[in-house]
């Protein structure tokens, strides 16, 4: 456990990233459920959980959550089917770098099942795990100034969906009309960590 | 019919936004905390006009706004001199014009008004999230012609003057000293890199914003960042980019980031950093996290000792 602020601690987890992320998500859910006094934010990420709070937050009580947890998360996990149009500017390049014709790549992609590992970068931006290693691509050398809202994109081990038009360096595969962040909706965020996501062409 | 009480924006200034103590509890969904960069100034300015410390106020930047009062109300400016009466309450009568357009060496200040600035609460806060365009006044910086509703007339508990706010007016001469403690990734930096960080003056670069302050100085050397796992971020964290340049993360930072974190600026000194304009230099003085906690506790005692509104 490492200090990240006067009253903020990072809990980190070992193993390959998807497994470490699952451990981080379980720990985050358990910390939230424990209702420890003084907790303000619990942020699971790739292989860590950041817990930040007030002077009331006792770090000794956080240590217990670094141990791997086997019990299932208390929150009921949802499955989302996301309809996508394969109109991304990098679609053909993604497919060829993965060694497949575009149609074949999309067919495989639509059969994969993804898990929301964590959210970050901008409100509602989800990092999804579940890409086979052969589909892990580096980010683009030069980020785009504006990625279209709803873009479904690949970078490293992740698939991400841009909730709004922002700068971005990921490889663009397609787009969806679904709103990932909508302040008029309840809840305002479509995804939560742990949710399952499938793409439908 | 009486016109509504409030402040009409005659000139918006460079970057004037509505901020409170930030939007907490939504970071797991990628929502930046936002909130006033200078929390101490926010709390004090609110106290001066008799408000609860955390009410929404204006954060003004480099060149402040020109405002015209509608109805009678109090405003107080804390955190930097932008013209009238730093650290004091100004009573405005209907039609009075107040200008914060004269910057005198401070980057930012807070202008609080009696009863706060009345904007809708979004995800638990009135703070403006500039990057995602929501919260505050219509999710954006102020424009000419905007009208800010101010709910209350002057409070009987407003304070006409607090004498010892001098240290909150603007940064002094010379390098600005910021206390900081070891960051979670300090071990990834070698002795020479650490010595360069703690020993060098760092210039605040003009491309700084509410997400982070970019610091100019010696490159700390290339960092291996491509394969780093993203982690949750905290305010004051000094992260080092792939090309070796430090960035101090501020209130509107993204909730996760992948750069190594060399140090964390003490929360008590983030207000001073917010008040320090681009072009000025800062130095970091190493303290322990325990000392940083004590400084914060002492500051809270001091803030509560000021008369005025409630915590």
HADDOCK unambig.tbl for C-alpha pairs under 7 A between the chains (distance, minus, plus):
assign (segid A and resid 2 and name CA) (segid B and resid 184 and name CA) 5.62 0.50 0.50
assign (segid A and resid 3 and name CA) (segid B and resid 184 and name CA) 5.93 0.50 0.50
assign (segid A and resid 4 and name CA) (segid B and resid 183 and name CA) 6.24 0.50 0.50
assign (segid A and resid 4 and name CA) (segid B and resid 184 and name CA) 5.75 0.50 0.50
assign (segid A and resid 4 and name CA) (segid B and resid 234 and name CA) 6.68 0.50 0.50
assign (segid A and resid 5 and name CA) (segid B and resid 234 and name CA) 6.52 0.50 0.50
assign (segid A and resid 5 and name CA) (segid B and resid 264 and name CA) 6.55 0.50 0.50
assign (segid A and resid 6 and name CA) (segid B and resid 289 and name CA) 6.17 0.50 0.50
assign (segid A and resid 6 and name CA) (segid B and resid 292 and name CA) 6.61 0.50 0.50
assign (segid A and resid 6 and name CA) (segid B and resid 293 and name CA) 5.71 0.50 0.50
assign (segid A and resid 40 and name CA) (segid B and resid 24 and name CA) 6.33 0.50 0.50
assign (segid A and resid 40 and name CA) (segid B and resid 25 and name CA) 5.67 0.50 0.50
assign (segid A and resid 41 and name CA) (segid B and resid 24 and name CA) 6.55 0.50 0.50
assign (segid A and resid 41 and name CA) (segid B and resid 25 and name CA) 4.88 0.50 0.50
assign (segid A and resid 41 and name CA) (segid B and resid 27 and name CA) 6.29 0.50 0.50
assign (segid A and resid 42 and name CA) (segid B and resid 28 and name CA) 6.39 0.50 0.50
assign (segid A and resid 43 and name CA) (segid B and resid 27 and name CA) 6.24 0.50 0.50
assign (segid A and resid 43 and name CA) (segid B and resid 28 and name CA) 4.59 0.50 0.50
assign (segid A and resid 43 and name CA) (segid B and resid 232 and name CA) 5.97 0.50 0.50
assign (segid A and resid 44 and name CA) (segid B and resid 28 and name CA) 6.64 0.50 0.50
assign (segid A and resid 45 and name CA) (segid B and resid 230 and name CA) 6.11 0.50 0.50
assign (segid A and resid 45 and name CA) (segid B and resid 231 and name CA) 5.31 0.50 0.50
assign (segid A and resid 45 and name CA) (segid B and resid 232 and name CA) 6.43 0.50 0.50
assign (segid A and resid 46 and name CA) (segid B and resid 229 and name CA) 5.56 0.50 0.50
assign (segid A and resid 46 and name CA) (segid B and resid 230 and name CA) 5.59 0.50 0.50
assign (segid A and resid 46 and name CA) (segid B and resid 231 and name CA) 6.64 0.50 0.50
assign (segid A and resid 47 and name CA) (segid B and resid 229 and name CA) 6.68 0.50 0.50
assign (segid A and resid 48 and name CA) (segid B and resid 231 and name CA) 6.24 0.50 0.50
assign (segid A and resid 50 and name CA) (segid B and resid 232 and name CA) 5.38 0.50 0.50
assign (segid A and resid 119 and name CA) (segid B and resid 28 and name CA) 6.15 0.50 0.50
assign (segid A and resid 119 and name CA) (segid B and resid 29 and name CA) 5.20 0.50 0.50
assign (segid A and resid 119 and name CA) (segid B and resid 30 and name CA) 5.22 0.50 0.50
assign (segid A and resid 120 and name CA) (segid B and resid 29 and name CA) 6.56 0.50 0.50
assign (segid A and resid 120 and name CA) (segid B and resid 30 and name CA) 4.03 0.50 0.50
assign (segid A and resid 120 and name CA) (segid B and resid 254 and name CA) 6.87 0.50 0.50
assign (segid A and resid 120 and name CA) (segid B and resid 255 and name CA) 5.56 0.50 0.50
assign (segid A and resid 120 and name CA) (segid B and resid 256 and name CA) 5.30 0.50 0.50
assign (segid A and resid 121 and name CA) (segid B and resid 30 and name CA) 6.14 0.50 0.50
assign (segid A and resid 121 and name CA) (segid B and resid 254 and name CA) 5.28 0.50 0.50
assign (segid A and resid 121 and name CA) (segid B and resid 255 and name CA) 6.36 0.50 0.50
assign (segid A and resid 121 and name CA) (segid B and resid 256 and name CA) 6.09 0.50 0.50
assign (segid A and resid 122 and name CA) (segid B and resid 30 and name CA) 5.22 0.50 0.50
assign (segid A and resid 122 and name CA) (segid B and resid 31 and name CA) 6.39 0.50 0.50
assign (segid A and resid 122 and name CA) (segid B and resid 254 and name CA) 6.42 0.50 0.50
assign (segid A and resid 123 and name CA) (segid B and resid 29 and name CA) 5.97 0.50 0.50
assign (segid A and resid 123 and name CA) (segid B and resid 30 and name CA) 4.24 0.50 0.50
assign (segid A and resid 123 and name CA) (segid B and resid 31 and name CA) 4.56 0.50 0.50
assign (segid A and resid 124 and name CA) (segid B and resid 29 and name CA) 5.53 0.50 0.50
assign (segid A and resid 124 and name CA) (segid B and resid 30 and name CA) 5.71 0.50 0.50
assign (segid A and resid 125 and name CA) (segid B and resid 30 and name CA) 6.61 0.50 0.50
